[in-house]
């Protein structure tokens, strides 16, 4: 299947919310399916989209949104920060994350790149390490 990366527009929001829910849902042996409190809802996405220094991308596998990324730049554009790079669990290991990262690096005029990753997010740490990034 062909992978493409586009700027996120309003029509992508329902699909991006589904990717977010899928990425932040886990199964607890006692309570079943739980949505982690760190997930973003529609209001949070809209607030982040409105930030002037922020750009959102979506990764598409054919016509389906399988992932998204949120990128911000500092005022002088010397540093680009990947604040979120999320791929729905059903779309992982298909190249969507790599395609988004490549697109971010290609489109940016920054000389420095930073990715924000939670300490316990071993999948994301592994992803960025395989791309040659180093942690602090």
MIDOSE-1310 file (N, C-alpha, C; in nm, 2 decimals, decimal comma, always signed):
residues 136
xxxx	+0,08/-0,12/+0,00/+0,00/+0,00/+0,00/+0,09/+0,12/+0,00; +0,05/+0,23/-0,07/+0,12/+0,35/-0,07/+0,10/+0,43/+0,05; +0,21/+0,49/+0,10/+0,21/+0,58/+0,22/+0,23/+0,72/+0,17; +0,15/+0,81/+0,22/+0,17/+0,95/+0,19/+0,17/+1,03/+0,32
xxxx	+0,23/+1,15/+0,32/+0,23/+1,23/+0,44/+0,18/+1,37/+0,39; +0,08/+1,42/+0,46/+0,01/+1,55/+0,42/+0,00/+1,64/+0,55; -0,02/+1,77/+0,52/-0,05/+1,85/+0,63/-0,19/+1,82/+0,68; -0,21/+1,82/+0,81/-0,34/+1,79/+0,87/-0,44/+1,90/+0,84
xxxx	-0,56/+1,87/+0,79/-0,67/+1,97/+0,78/-0,79/+1,92/+0,86; -0,89/+2,00/+0,86/-1,00/+1,98/+0,95/-1,07/+1,84/+0,92; -1,08/+1,80/+0,80/-1,14/+1,67/+0,77/-1,07/+1,55/+0,82; -0,94/+1,57/+0,86/-0,86/+1,46/+0,92/-0,89/+1,44/+1,07
xxxx	-0,95/+1,54/+1,13/-0,96/+1,54/+1,28/-1,03/+1,41/+1,33; -1,14/+1,37/+1,28/-1,20/+1,25/+1,34/-1,11/+1,12/+1,33; -1,03/+1,11/+1,22/-0,94/+1,00/+1,20/-0,82/+1,02/+1,30; -0,77/+1,14/+1,32/-0,66/+1,16/+1,41/-0,70/+1,13/+1,55
xxxx	-0,83/+1,17/+1,59/-0,88/+1,13/+1,72/-0,88/+0,98/+1,74; -0,92/+0,91/+1,63/-0,92/+0,76/+1,64/-0,78/+0,70/+1,66; -0,68/+0,76/+1,59/-0,54/+0,72/+1,60/-0,50/+0,74/+1,75; -0,53/+0,86/+1,80/-0,49/+0,89/+1,94/-0,56/+0,80/+2,04
xxxx	-0,69/+0,77/+2,02/-0,75/+0,67/+2,11/-0,69/+0,54/+2,10; -0,66/+0,49/+1,98/-0,60/+0,36/+1,97/-0,46/+0,35/+2,03; -0,39/+0,46/+2,02/-0,25/+0,46/+2,08/-0,25/+0,47/+2,23; -0,35/+0,52/+2,29/-0,36/+0,54/+2,43/-0,45/+0,45/+2,50
xxxx	-0,50/+0,35/+2,44/-0,59/+0,25/+2,50/-0,51/+0,13/+2,53; -0,53/+0,08/+2,65/-0,47/-0,05/+2,69/-0,57/-0,13/+2,76; -0,53/-0,26/+2,77/-0,62/-0,36/+2,84/-0,56/-0,39/+2,98; -0,65/-0,37/+3,08/-0,61/-0,40/+3,22/-0,67/-0,53/+3,25
xxxx	-0,60/-0,62/+3,31/-0,65/-0,76/+3,34/-0,78/-0,76/+3,43; -0,79/-0,66/+3,51/-0,91/-0,65/+3,60/-1,02/-0,56/+3,55; -0,99/-0,45/+3,48/-1,09/-0,36/+3,44/-1,12/-0,35/+3,29; -1,04/-0,43/+3,21/-1,07/-0,43/+3,07/-1,00/-0,31/+3,00
xxxx	-1,07/-0,27/+2,89/-1,01/-0,16/+2,81/-1,01/-0,03/+2,88; -0,90/+0,04/+2,89/-0,89/+0,17/+2,96/-0,82/+0,27/+2,87; -0,88/+0,39/+2,86/-0,82/+0,50/+2,79/-0,73/+0,58/+2,88; -0,60/+0,58/+2,85/-0,50/+0,65/+2,94/-0,54/+0,80/+2,95
xxxx	-0,52/+0,86/+3,07/-0,55/+1,00/+3,09/-0,47/+1,09/+3,01; -0,35/+1,05/+2,96/-0,27/+1,14/+2,88/-0,32/+1,16/+2,74; -0,42/+1,09/+2,70/-0,47/+1,10/+2,56/-0,53/+1,24/+2,54; -0,53/+1,29/+2,41/-0,58/+1,42/+2,38/-0,72/+1,40/+2,33
xxxx	-0,81/+1,49/+2,37/-0,95/+1,49/+2,31/-0,96/+1,59/+2,21; -1,07/+1,61/+2,15/-1,09/+1,71/+2,04/-1,05/+1,85/+2,08; -1,10/+1,89/+2,20/-1,07/+2,03/+2,25/-0,92/+2,05/+2,26; -0,84/+1,95/+2,30/-0,70/+1,96/+2,32/-0,63/+1,98/+2,18
xxxx	-0,68/+1,89/+2,08/-0,62/+1,90/+1,95/-0,65/+2,04/+1,89; -0,77/+2,09/+1,90/-0,80/+2,22/+1,84/-0,72/+2,33/+1,91; -0,70/+2,32/+2,04/-0,61/+2,42/+2,10/-0,47/+2,42/+2,05; -0,42/+2,30/+2,03/-0,28/+2,28/+1,98/-0,27/+2,33/+1,84
xxxx	-0,37/+2,30/+1,75/-0,37/+2,34/+1,61/-0,36/+2,49/+1,60; -0,42/+2,56/+1,70/-0,43/+2,70/+1,69/-0,30/+2,77/+1,73; -0,21/+2,70/+1,79/-0,08/+2,76/+1,83/-0,01/+2,80/+1,70; +0,04/+2,92/+1,69/+0,10/+2,97/+1,57/+0,23/+2,89/+1,53
xxxx	+0,30/+2,84/+1,62/+0,43/+2,77/+1,59/+0,42/+2,62/+1,57; +0,29/+2,58/+1,56/+0,27/+2,43/+1,55/+0,22/+2,39/+1,41; +0,27/+2,28/+1,36/+0,23/+2,22/+1,24/+0,19/+2,07/+1,27; +0,08/+2,03/+1,21/+0,04/+1,89/+1,22/+0,05/+1,82/+1,08
xxxx	+0,09/+1,69/+1,09/+0,10/+1,61/+0,97/+0,02/+1,49/+0,99; -0,03/+1,43/+0,89/-0,10/+1,30/+0,89/-0,03/+1,20/+0,80; -0,02/+1,08/+0,84/+0,04/+0,97/+0,76/-0,08/+0,89/+0,71; -0,09/+0,87/+0,58/-0,20/+0,80/+0,51/-0,14/+0,67/+0,45
xxxx	-0,22/+0,56/+0,48/-0,19/+0,44/+0,40/-0,31/+0,43/+0,31; -0,29/+0,46/+0,18/-0,40/+0,47/+0,09/-0,48/+0,59/+0,14; -0,62/+0,57/+0,15/-0,70/+0,68/+0,19/-0,72/+0,69/+0,35; -0,65/+0,60/+0,42/-0,68/+0,59/+0,56/-0,57/+0,66/+0,64
xxxx	-0,61/+0,74/+0,74/-0,51/+0,80/+0,83/-0,47/+0,70/+0,93; -0,34/+0,67/+0,94/-0,28/+0,57/+1,03/-0,19/+0,63/+1,13; -0,16/+0,76/+1,12/-0,07/+0,82/+1,22/-0,08/+0,97/+1,20; -0,02/+1,04/+1,30/-0,01/+1,19/+1,29/+0,12/+1,23/+1,37
xxxx	+0,16/+1,35/+1,34/+0,27/+1,41/+1,41/+0,24/+1,56/+1,43; +0,29/+1,61/+1,55/+0,28/+1,75/+1,58/+0,42/+1,80/+1,60; +0,44/+1,91/+1,53/+0,58/+1,97/+1,53/+0,57/+2,12/+1,57; +0,66/+2,16/+1,65/+0,66/+2,31/+1,68/+0,81/+2,36/+1,65
xxxx	+0,81/+2,49/+1,63/+0,94/+2,55/+1,60/+0,96/+2,67/+1,70; +1,08/+2,69/+1,74/+1,11/+2,81/+1,82/+1,10/+2,93/+1,74; +1,10/+3,05/+1,80/+1,08/+3,18/+1,73/+1,17/+3,20/+1,61; +1,30/+3,17/+1,62/+1,39/+3,19/+1,51/+1,40/+3,08/+1,42
xxxx	+1,32/+2,97/+1,44/+1,31/+2,85/+1,35/+1,44/+2,77/+1,35; +1,53/+2,79/+1,45/+1,65/+2,72/+1,45/+1,63/+2,57/+1,51; +1,53/+2,55/+1,58/+1,50/+2,42/+1,64/+1,36/+2,38/+1,61; +1,34/+2,26/+1,56/+1,21/+2,20/+1,54/+1,20/+2,09/+1,65
xxxx	+1,09/+2,09/+1,72/+1,06/+1,99/+1,82/+0,94/+1,90/+1,77; +0,97/+1,77/+1,77/+0,86/+1,68/+1,74/+0,79/+1,65/+1,88; +0,68/+1,71/+1,90/+0,61/+1,70/+2,02/+0,53/+1,57/+2,03; +0,48/+1,52/+1,92/+0,40/+1,40/+1,91/+0,42/+1,33/+1,78
xxxx	+0,45/+1,21/+1,78/+0,46/+1,13/+1,66/+0,39/+1,00/+1,69; +0,27/+0,98/+1,64/+0,18/+0,87/+1,69/+0,13/+0,79/+1,57; +0,15/+0,66/+1,58/+0,09/+0,57/+1,48/+0,00/+0,47/+1,55; -0,12/+0,45/+1,49/-0,22/+0,36/+1,55/-0,16/+0,22/+1,56
xxxx	-0,18/+0,15/+1,67/-0,12/+0,02/+1,68/-0,14/-0,08/+1,57; -0,26/-0,07/+1,50/-0,29/-0,15/+1,38/-0,21/-0,12/+1,26; -0,14/+0,00/+1,26/-0,06/+0,05/+1,15/+0,09/+0,05/+1,17; +0,13/+0,00/+1,29/+0,27/+0,01/+1,32/+0,35/-0,09/+1,24
xxxx	+0,48/-0,06/+1,22/+0,57/-0,14/+1,15/+0,54/-0,15/+1,00; +0,48/-0,05/+0,95/+0,45/-0,04/+0,80/+0,52/+0,08/+0,74; +0,59/+0,16/+0,82/+0,67/+0,27/+0,76/+0,60/+0,41/+0,77; +0,49/+0,41/+0,84/+0,42/+0,54/+0,86/+0,50/+0,64/+0,94
xxxx	+0,55/+0,59/+1,06/+0,63/+0,68/+1,14/+0,76/+0,72/+1,07; +0,83/+0,64/+1,00/+0,95/+0,67/+0,93/+0,91/+0,78/+0,82; +0,80/+0,76/+0,75/+0,76/+0,85/+0,65/+0,73/+0,99/+0,70; +0,67/+1,00/+0,82/+0,64/+1,13/+0,88/+0,77/+1,19/+0,93
xxxx	+0,86/+1,11/+0,99/+0,99/+1,17/+1,03/+1,07/+1,23/+0,92; +1,07/+1,15/+0,81/+1,14/+1,20/+0,69/+1,08/+1,33/+0,63; +0,95/+1,33/+0,63/+0,88/+1,45/+0,58/+0,91/+1,57/+0,67; +0,91/+1,55/+0,80/+0,94/+1,66/+0,90/+1,08/+1,71/+0,87
xxxx	+1,18/+1,62/+0,86/+1,32/+1,66/+0,84/+1,33/+1,73/+0,71; +1,26/+1,69/+0,61/+1,28/+1,75/+0,47/+1,21/+1,89/+0,47; +1,10/+1,90/+0,53/+1,03/+2,03/+0,52/+1,08/+2,14/+0,61; +1,15/+2,10/+0,71/+1,20/+2,20/+0,81/+1,32/+2,28/+0,76
xxxx	+1,33/+2,40/+0,80/+1,45/+2,48/+0,78/+1,54/+2,49/+0,90; +1,50/+2,42/+1,01/+1,58/+2,42/+1,13/+1,71/+2,34/+1,12; +1,81/+2,38/+1,20/+1,94/+2,31/+1,21/+1,94/+2,22/+1,32; +1,85/+2,22/+1,41/+1,84/+2,13/+1,53/+1,71/+2,07/+1,54
xxxx	+1,70/+1,94/+1,57/+1,58/+1,87/+1,59/+1,57/+1,80/+1,72; +1,46/+1,80/+1,79/+1,44/+1,74/+1,92/+1,31/+1,67/+1,92; +1,30/+1,55/+1,98/+1,18/+1,48/+1,99/+1,15/+1,46/+2,14; +1,02/+1,49/+2,18/+0,98/+1,47/+2,31/+0,92/+1,33/+2,32
xxxx	+0,98/+1,25/+2,41/+0,93/+1,11/+2,43/+0,93/+1,08/+2,58; +0,82/+1,02/+2,63/+0,81/+0,99/+2,77/+0,91/+0,87/+2,80; +0,97/+0,88/+2,92/+1,06/+0,78/+2,97/+1,02/+0,64/+2,96; +0,89/+0,61/+2,98/+0,83/+0,48/+2,98/+0,79/+0,43/+2,84
xxxx	+0,80/+0,52/+2,74/+0,75/+0,48/+2,61/+0,86/+0,41/+2,53; +0,88/+0,29/+2,56/+0,99/+0,21/+2,50/+0,98/+0,20/+2,35; +0,86/+0,19/+2,30/+0,84/+0,18/+2,15/+0,89/+0,30/+2,08; +0,86/+0,42/+2,14/+0,91/+0,54/+2,08/+1,06/+0,56/+2,09
xxxx	+1,11/+0,53/+2,21/+1,25/+0,54/+2,23/+1,33/+0,45/+2,13; +1,28/+0,33/+2,11/+1,34/+0,23/+2,01/+1,33/+0,29/+1,87; +1,21/+0,35/+1,84/+1,19/+0,40/+1,70/+1,30/+0,51/+1,68; +1,31/+0,61/+1,77/+1,41/+0,72/+1,74/+1,55/+0,67/+1,75
xxxx	+1,58/+0,57/+1,83/+1,72/+0,52/+1,83/+1,75/+0,45/+1,70; +1,66/+0,38/+1,64/+1,69/+0,31/+1,52/+1,71/+0,41/+1,40; +1,66/+0,54/+1,43/+1,68/+0,64/+1,33/+1,81/+0,72/+1,36; +1,89/+0,68/+1,46/+2,01/+0,75/+1,49/+2,00/+0,86/+1,59
xxxx	+1,89/+0,88/+1,65/+1,87/+0,99/+1,75/+1,92/+0,94/+1,88; +1,96/+1,03/+1,96/+2,01/+1,00/+2,10/+1,93/+1,06/+2,20; +1,92/+1,00/+2,32/+1,84/+1,05/+2,43/+1,92/+1,13/+2,52; +1,85/+1,21/+2,61/+1,92/+1,28/+2,71/+1,91/+1,21/+2,84
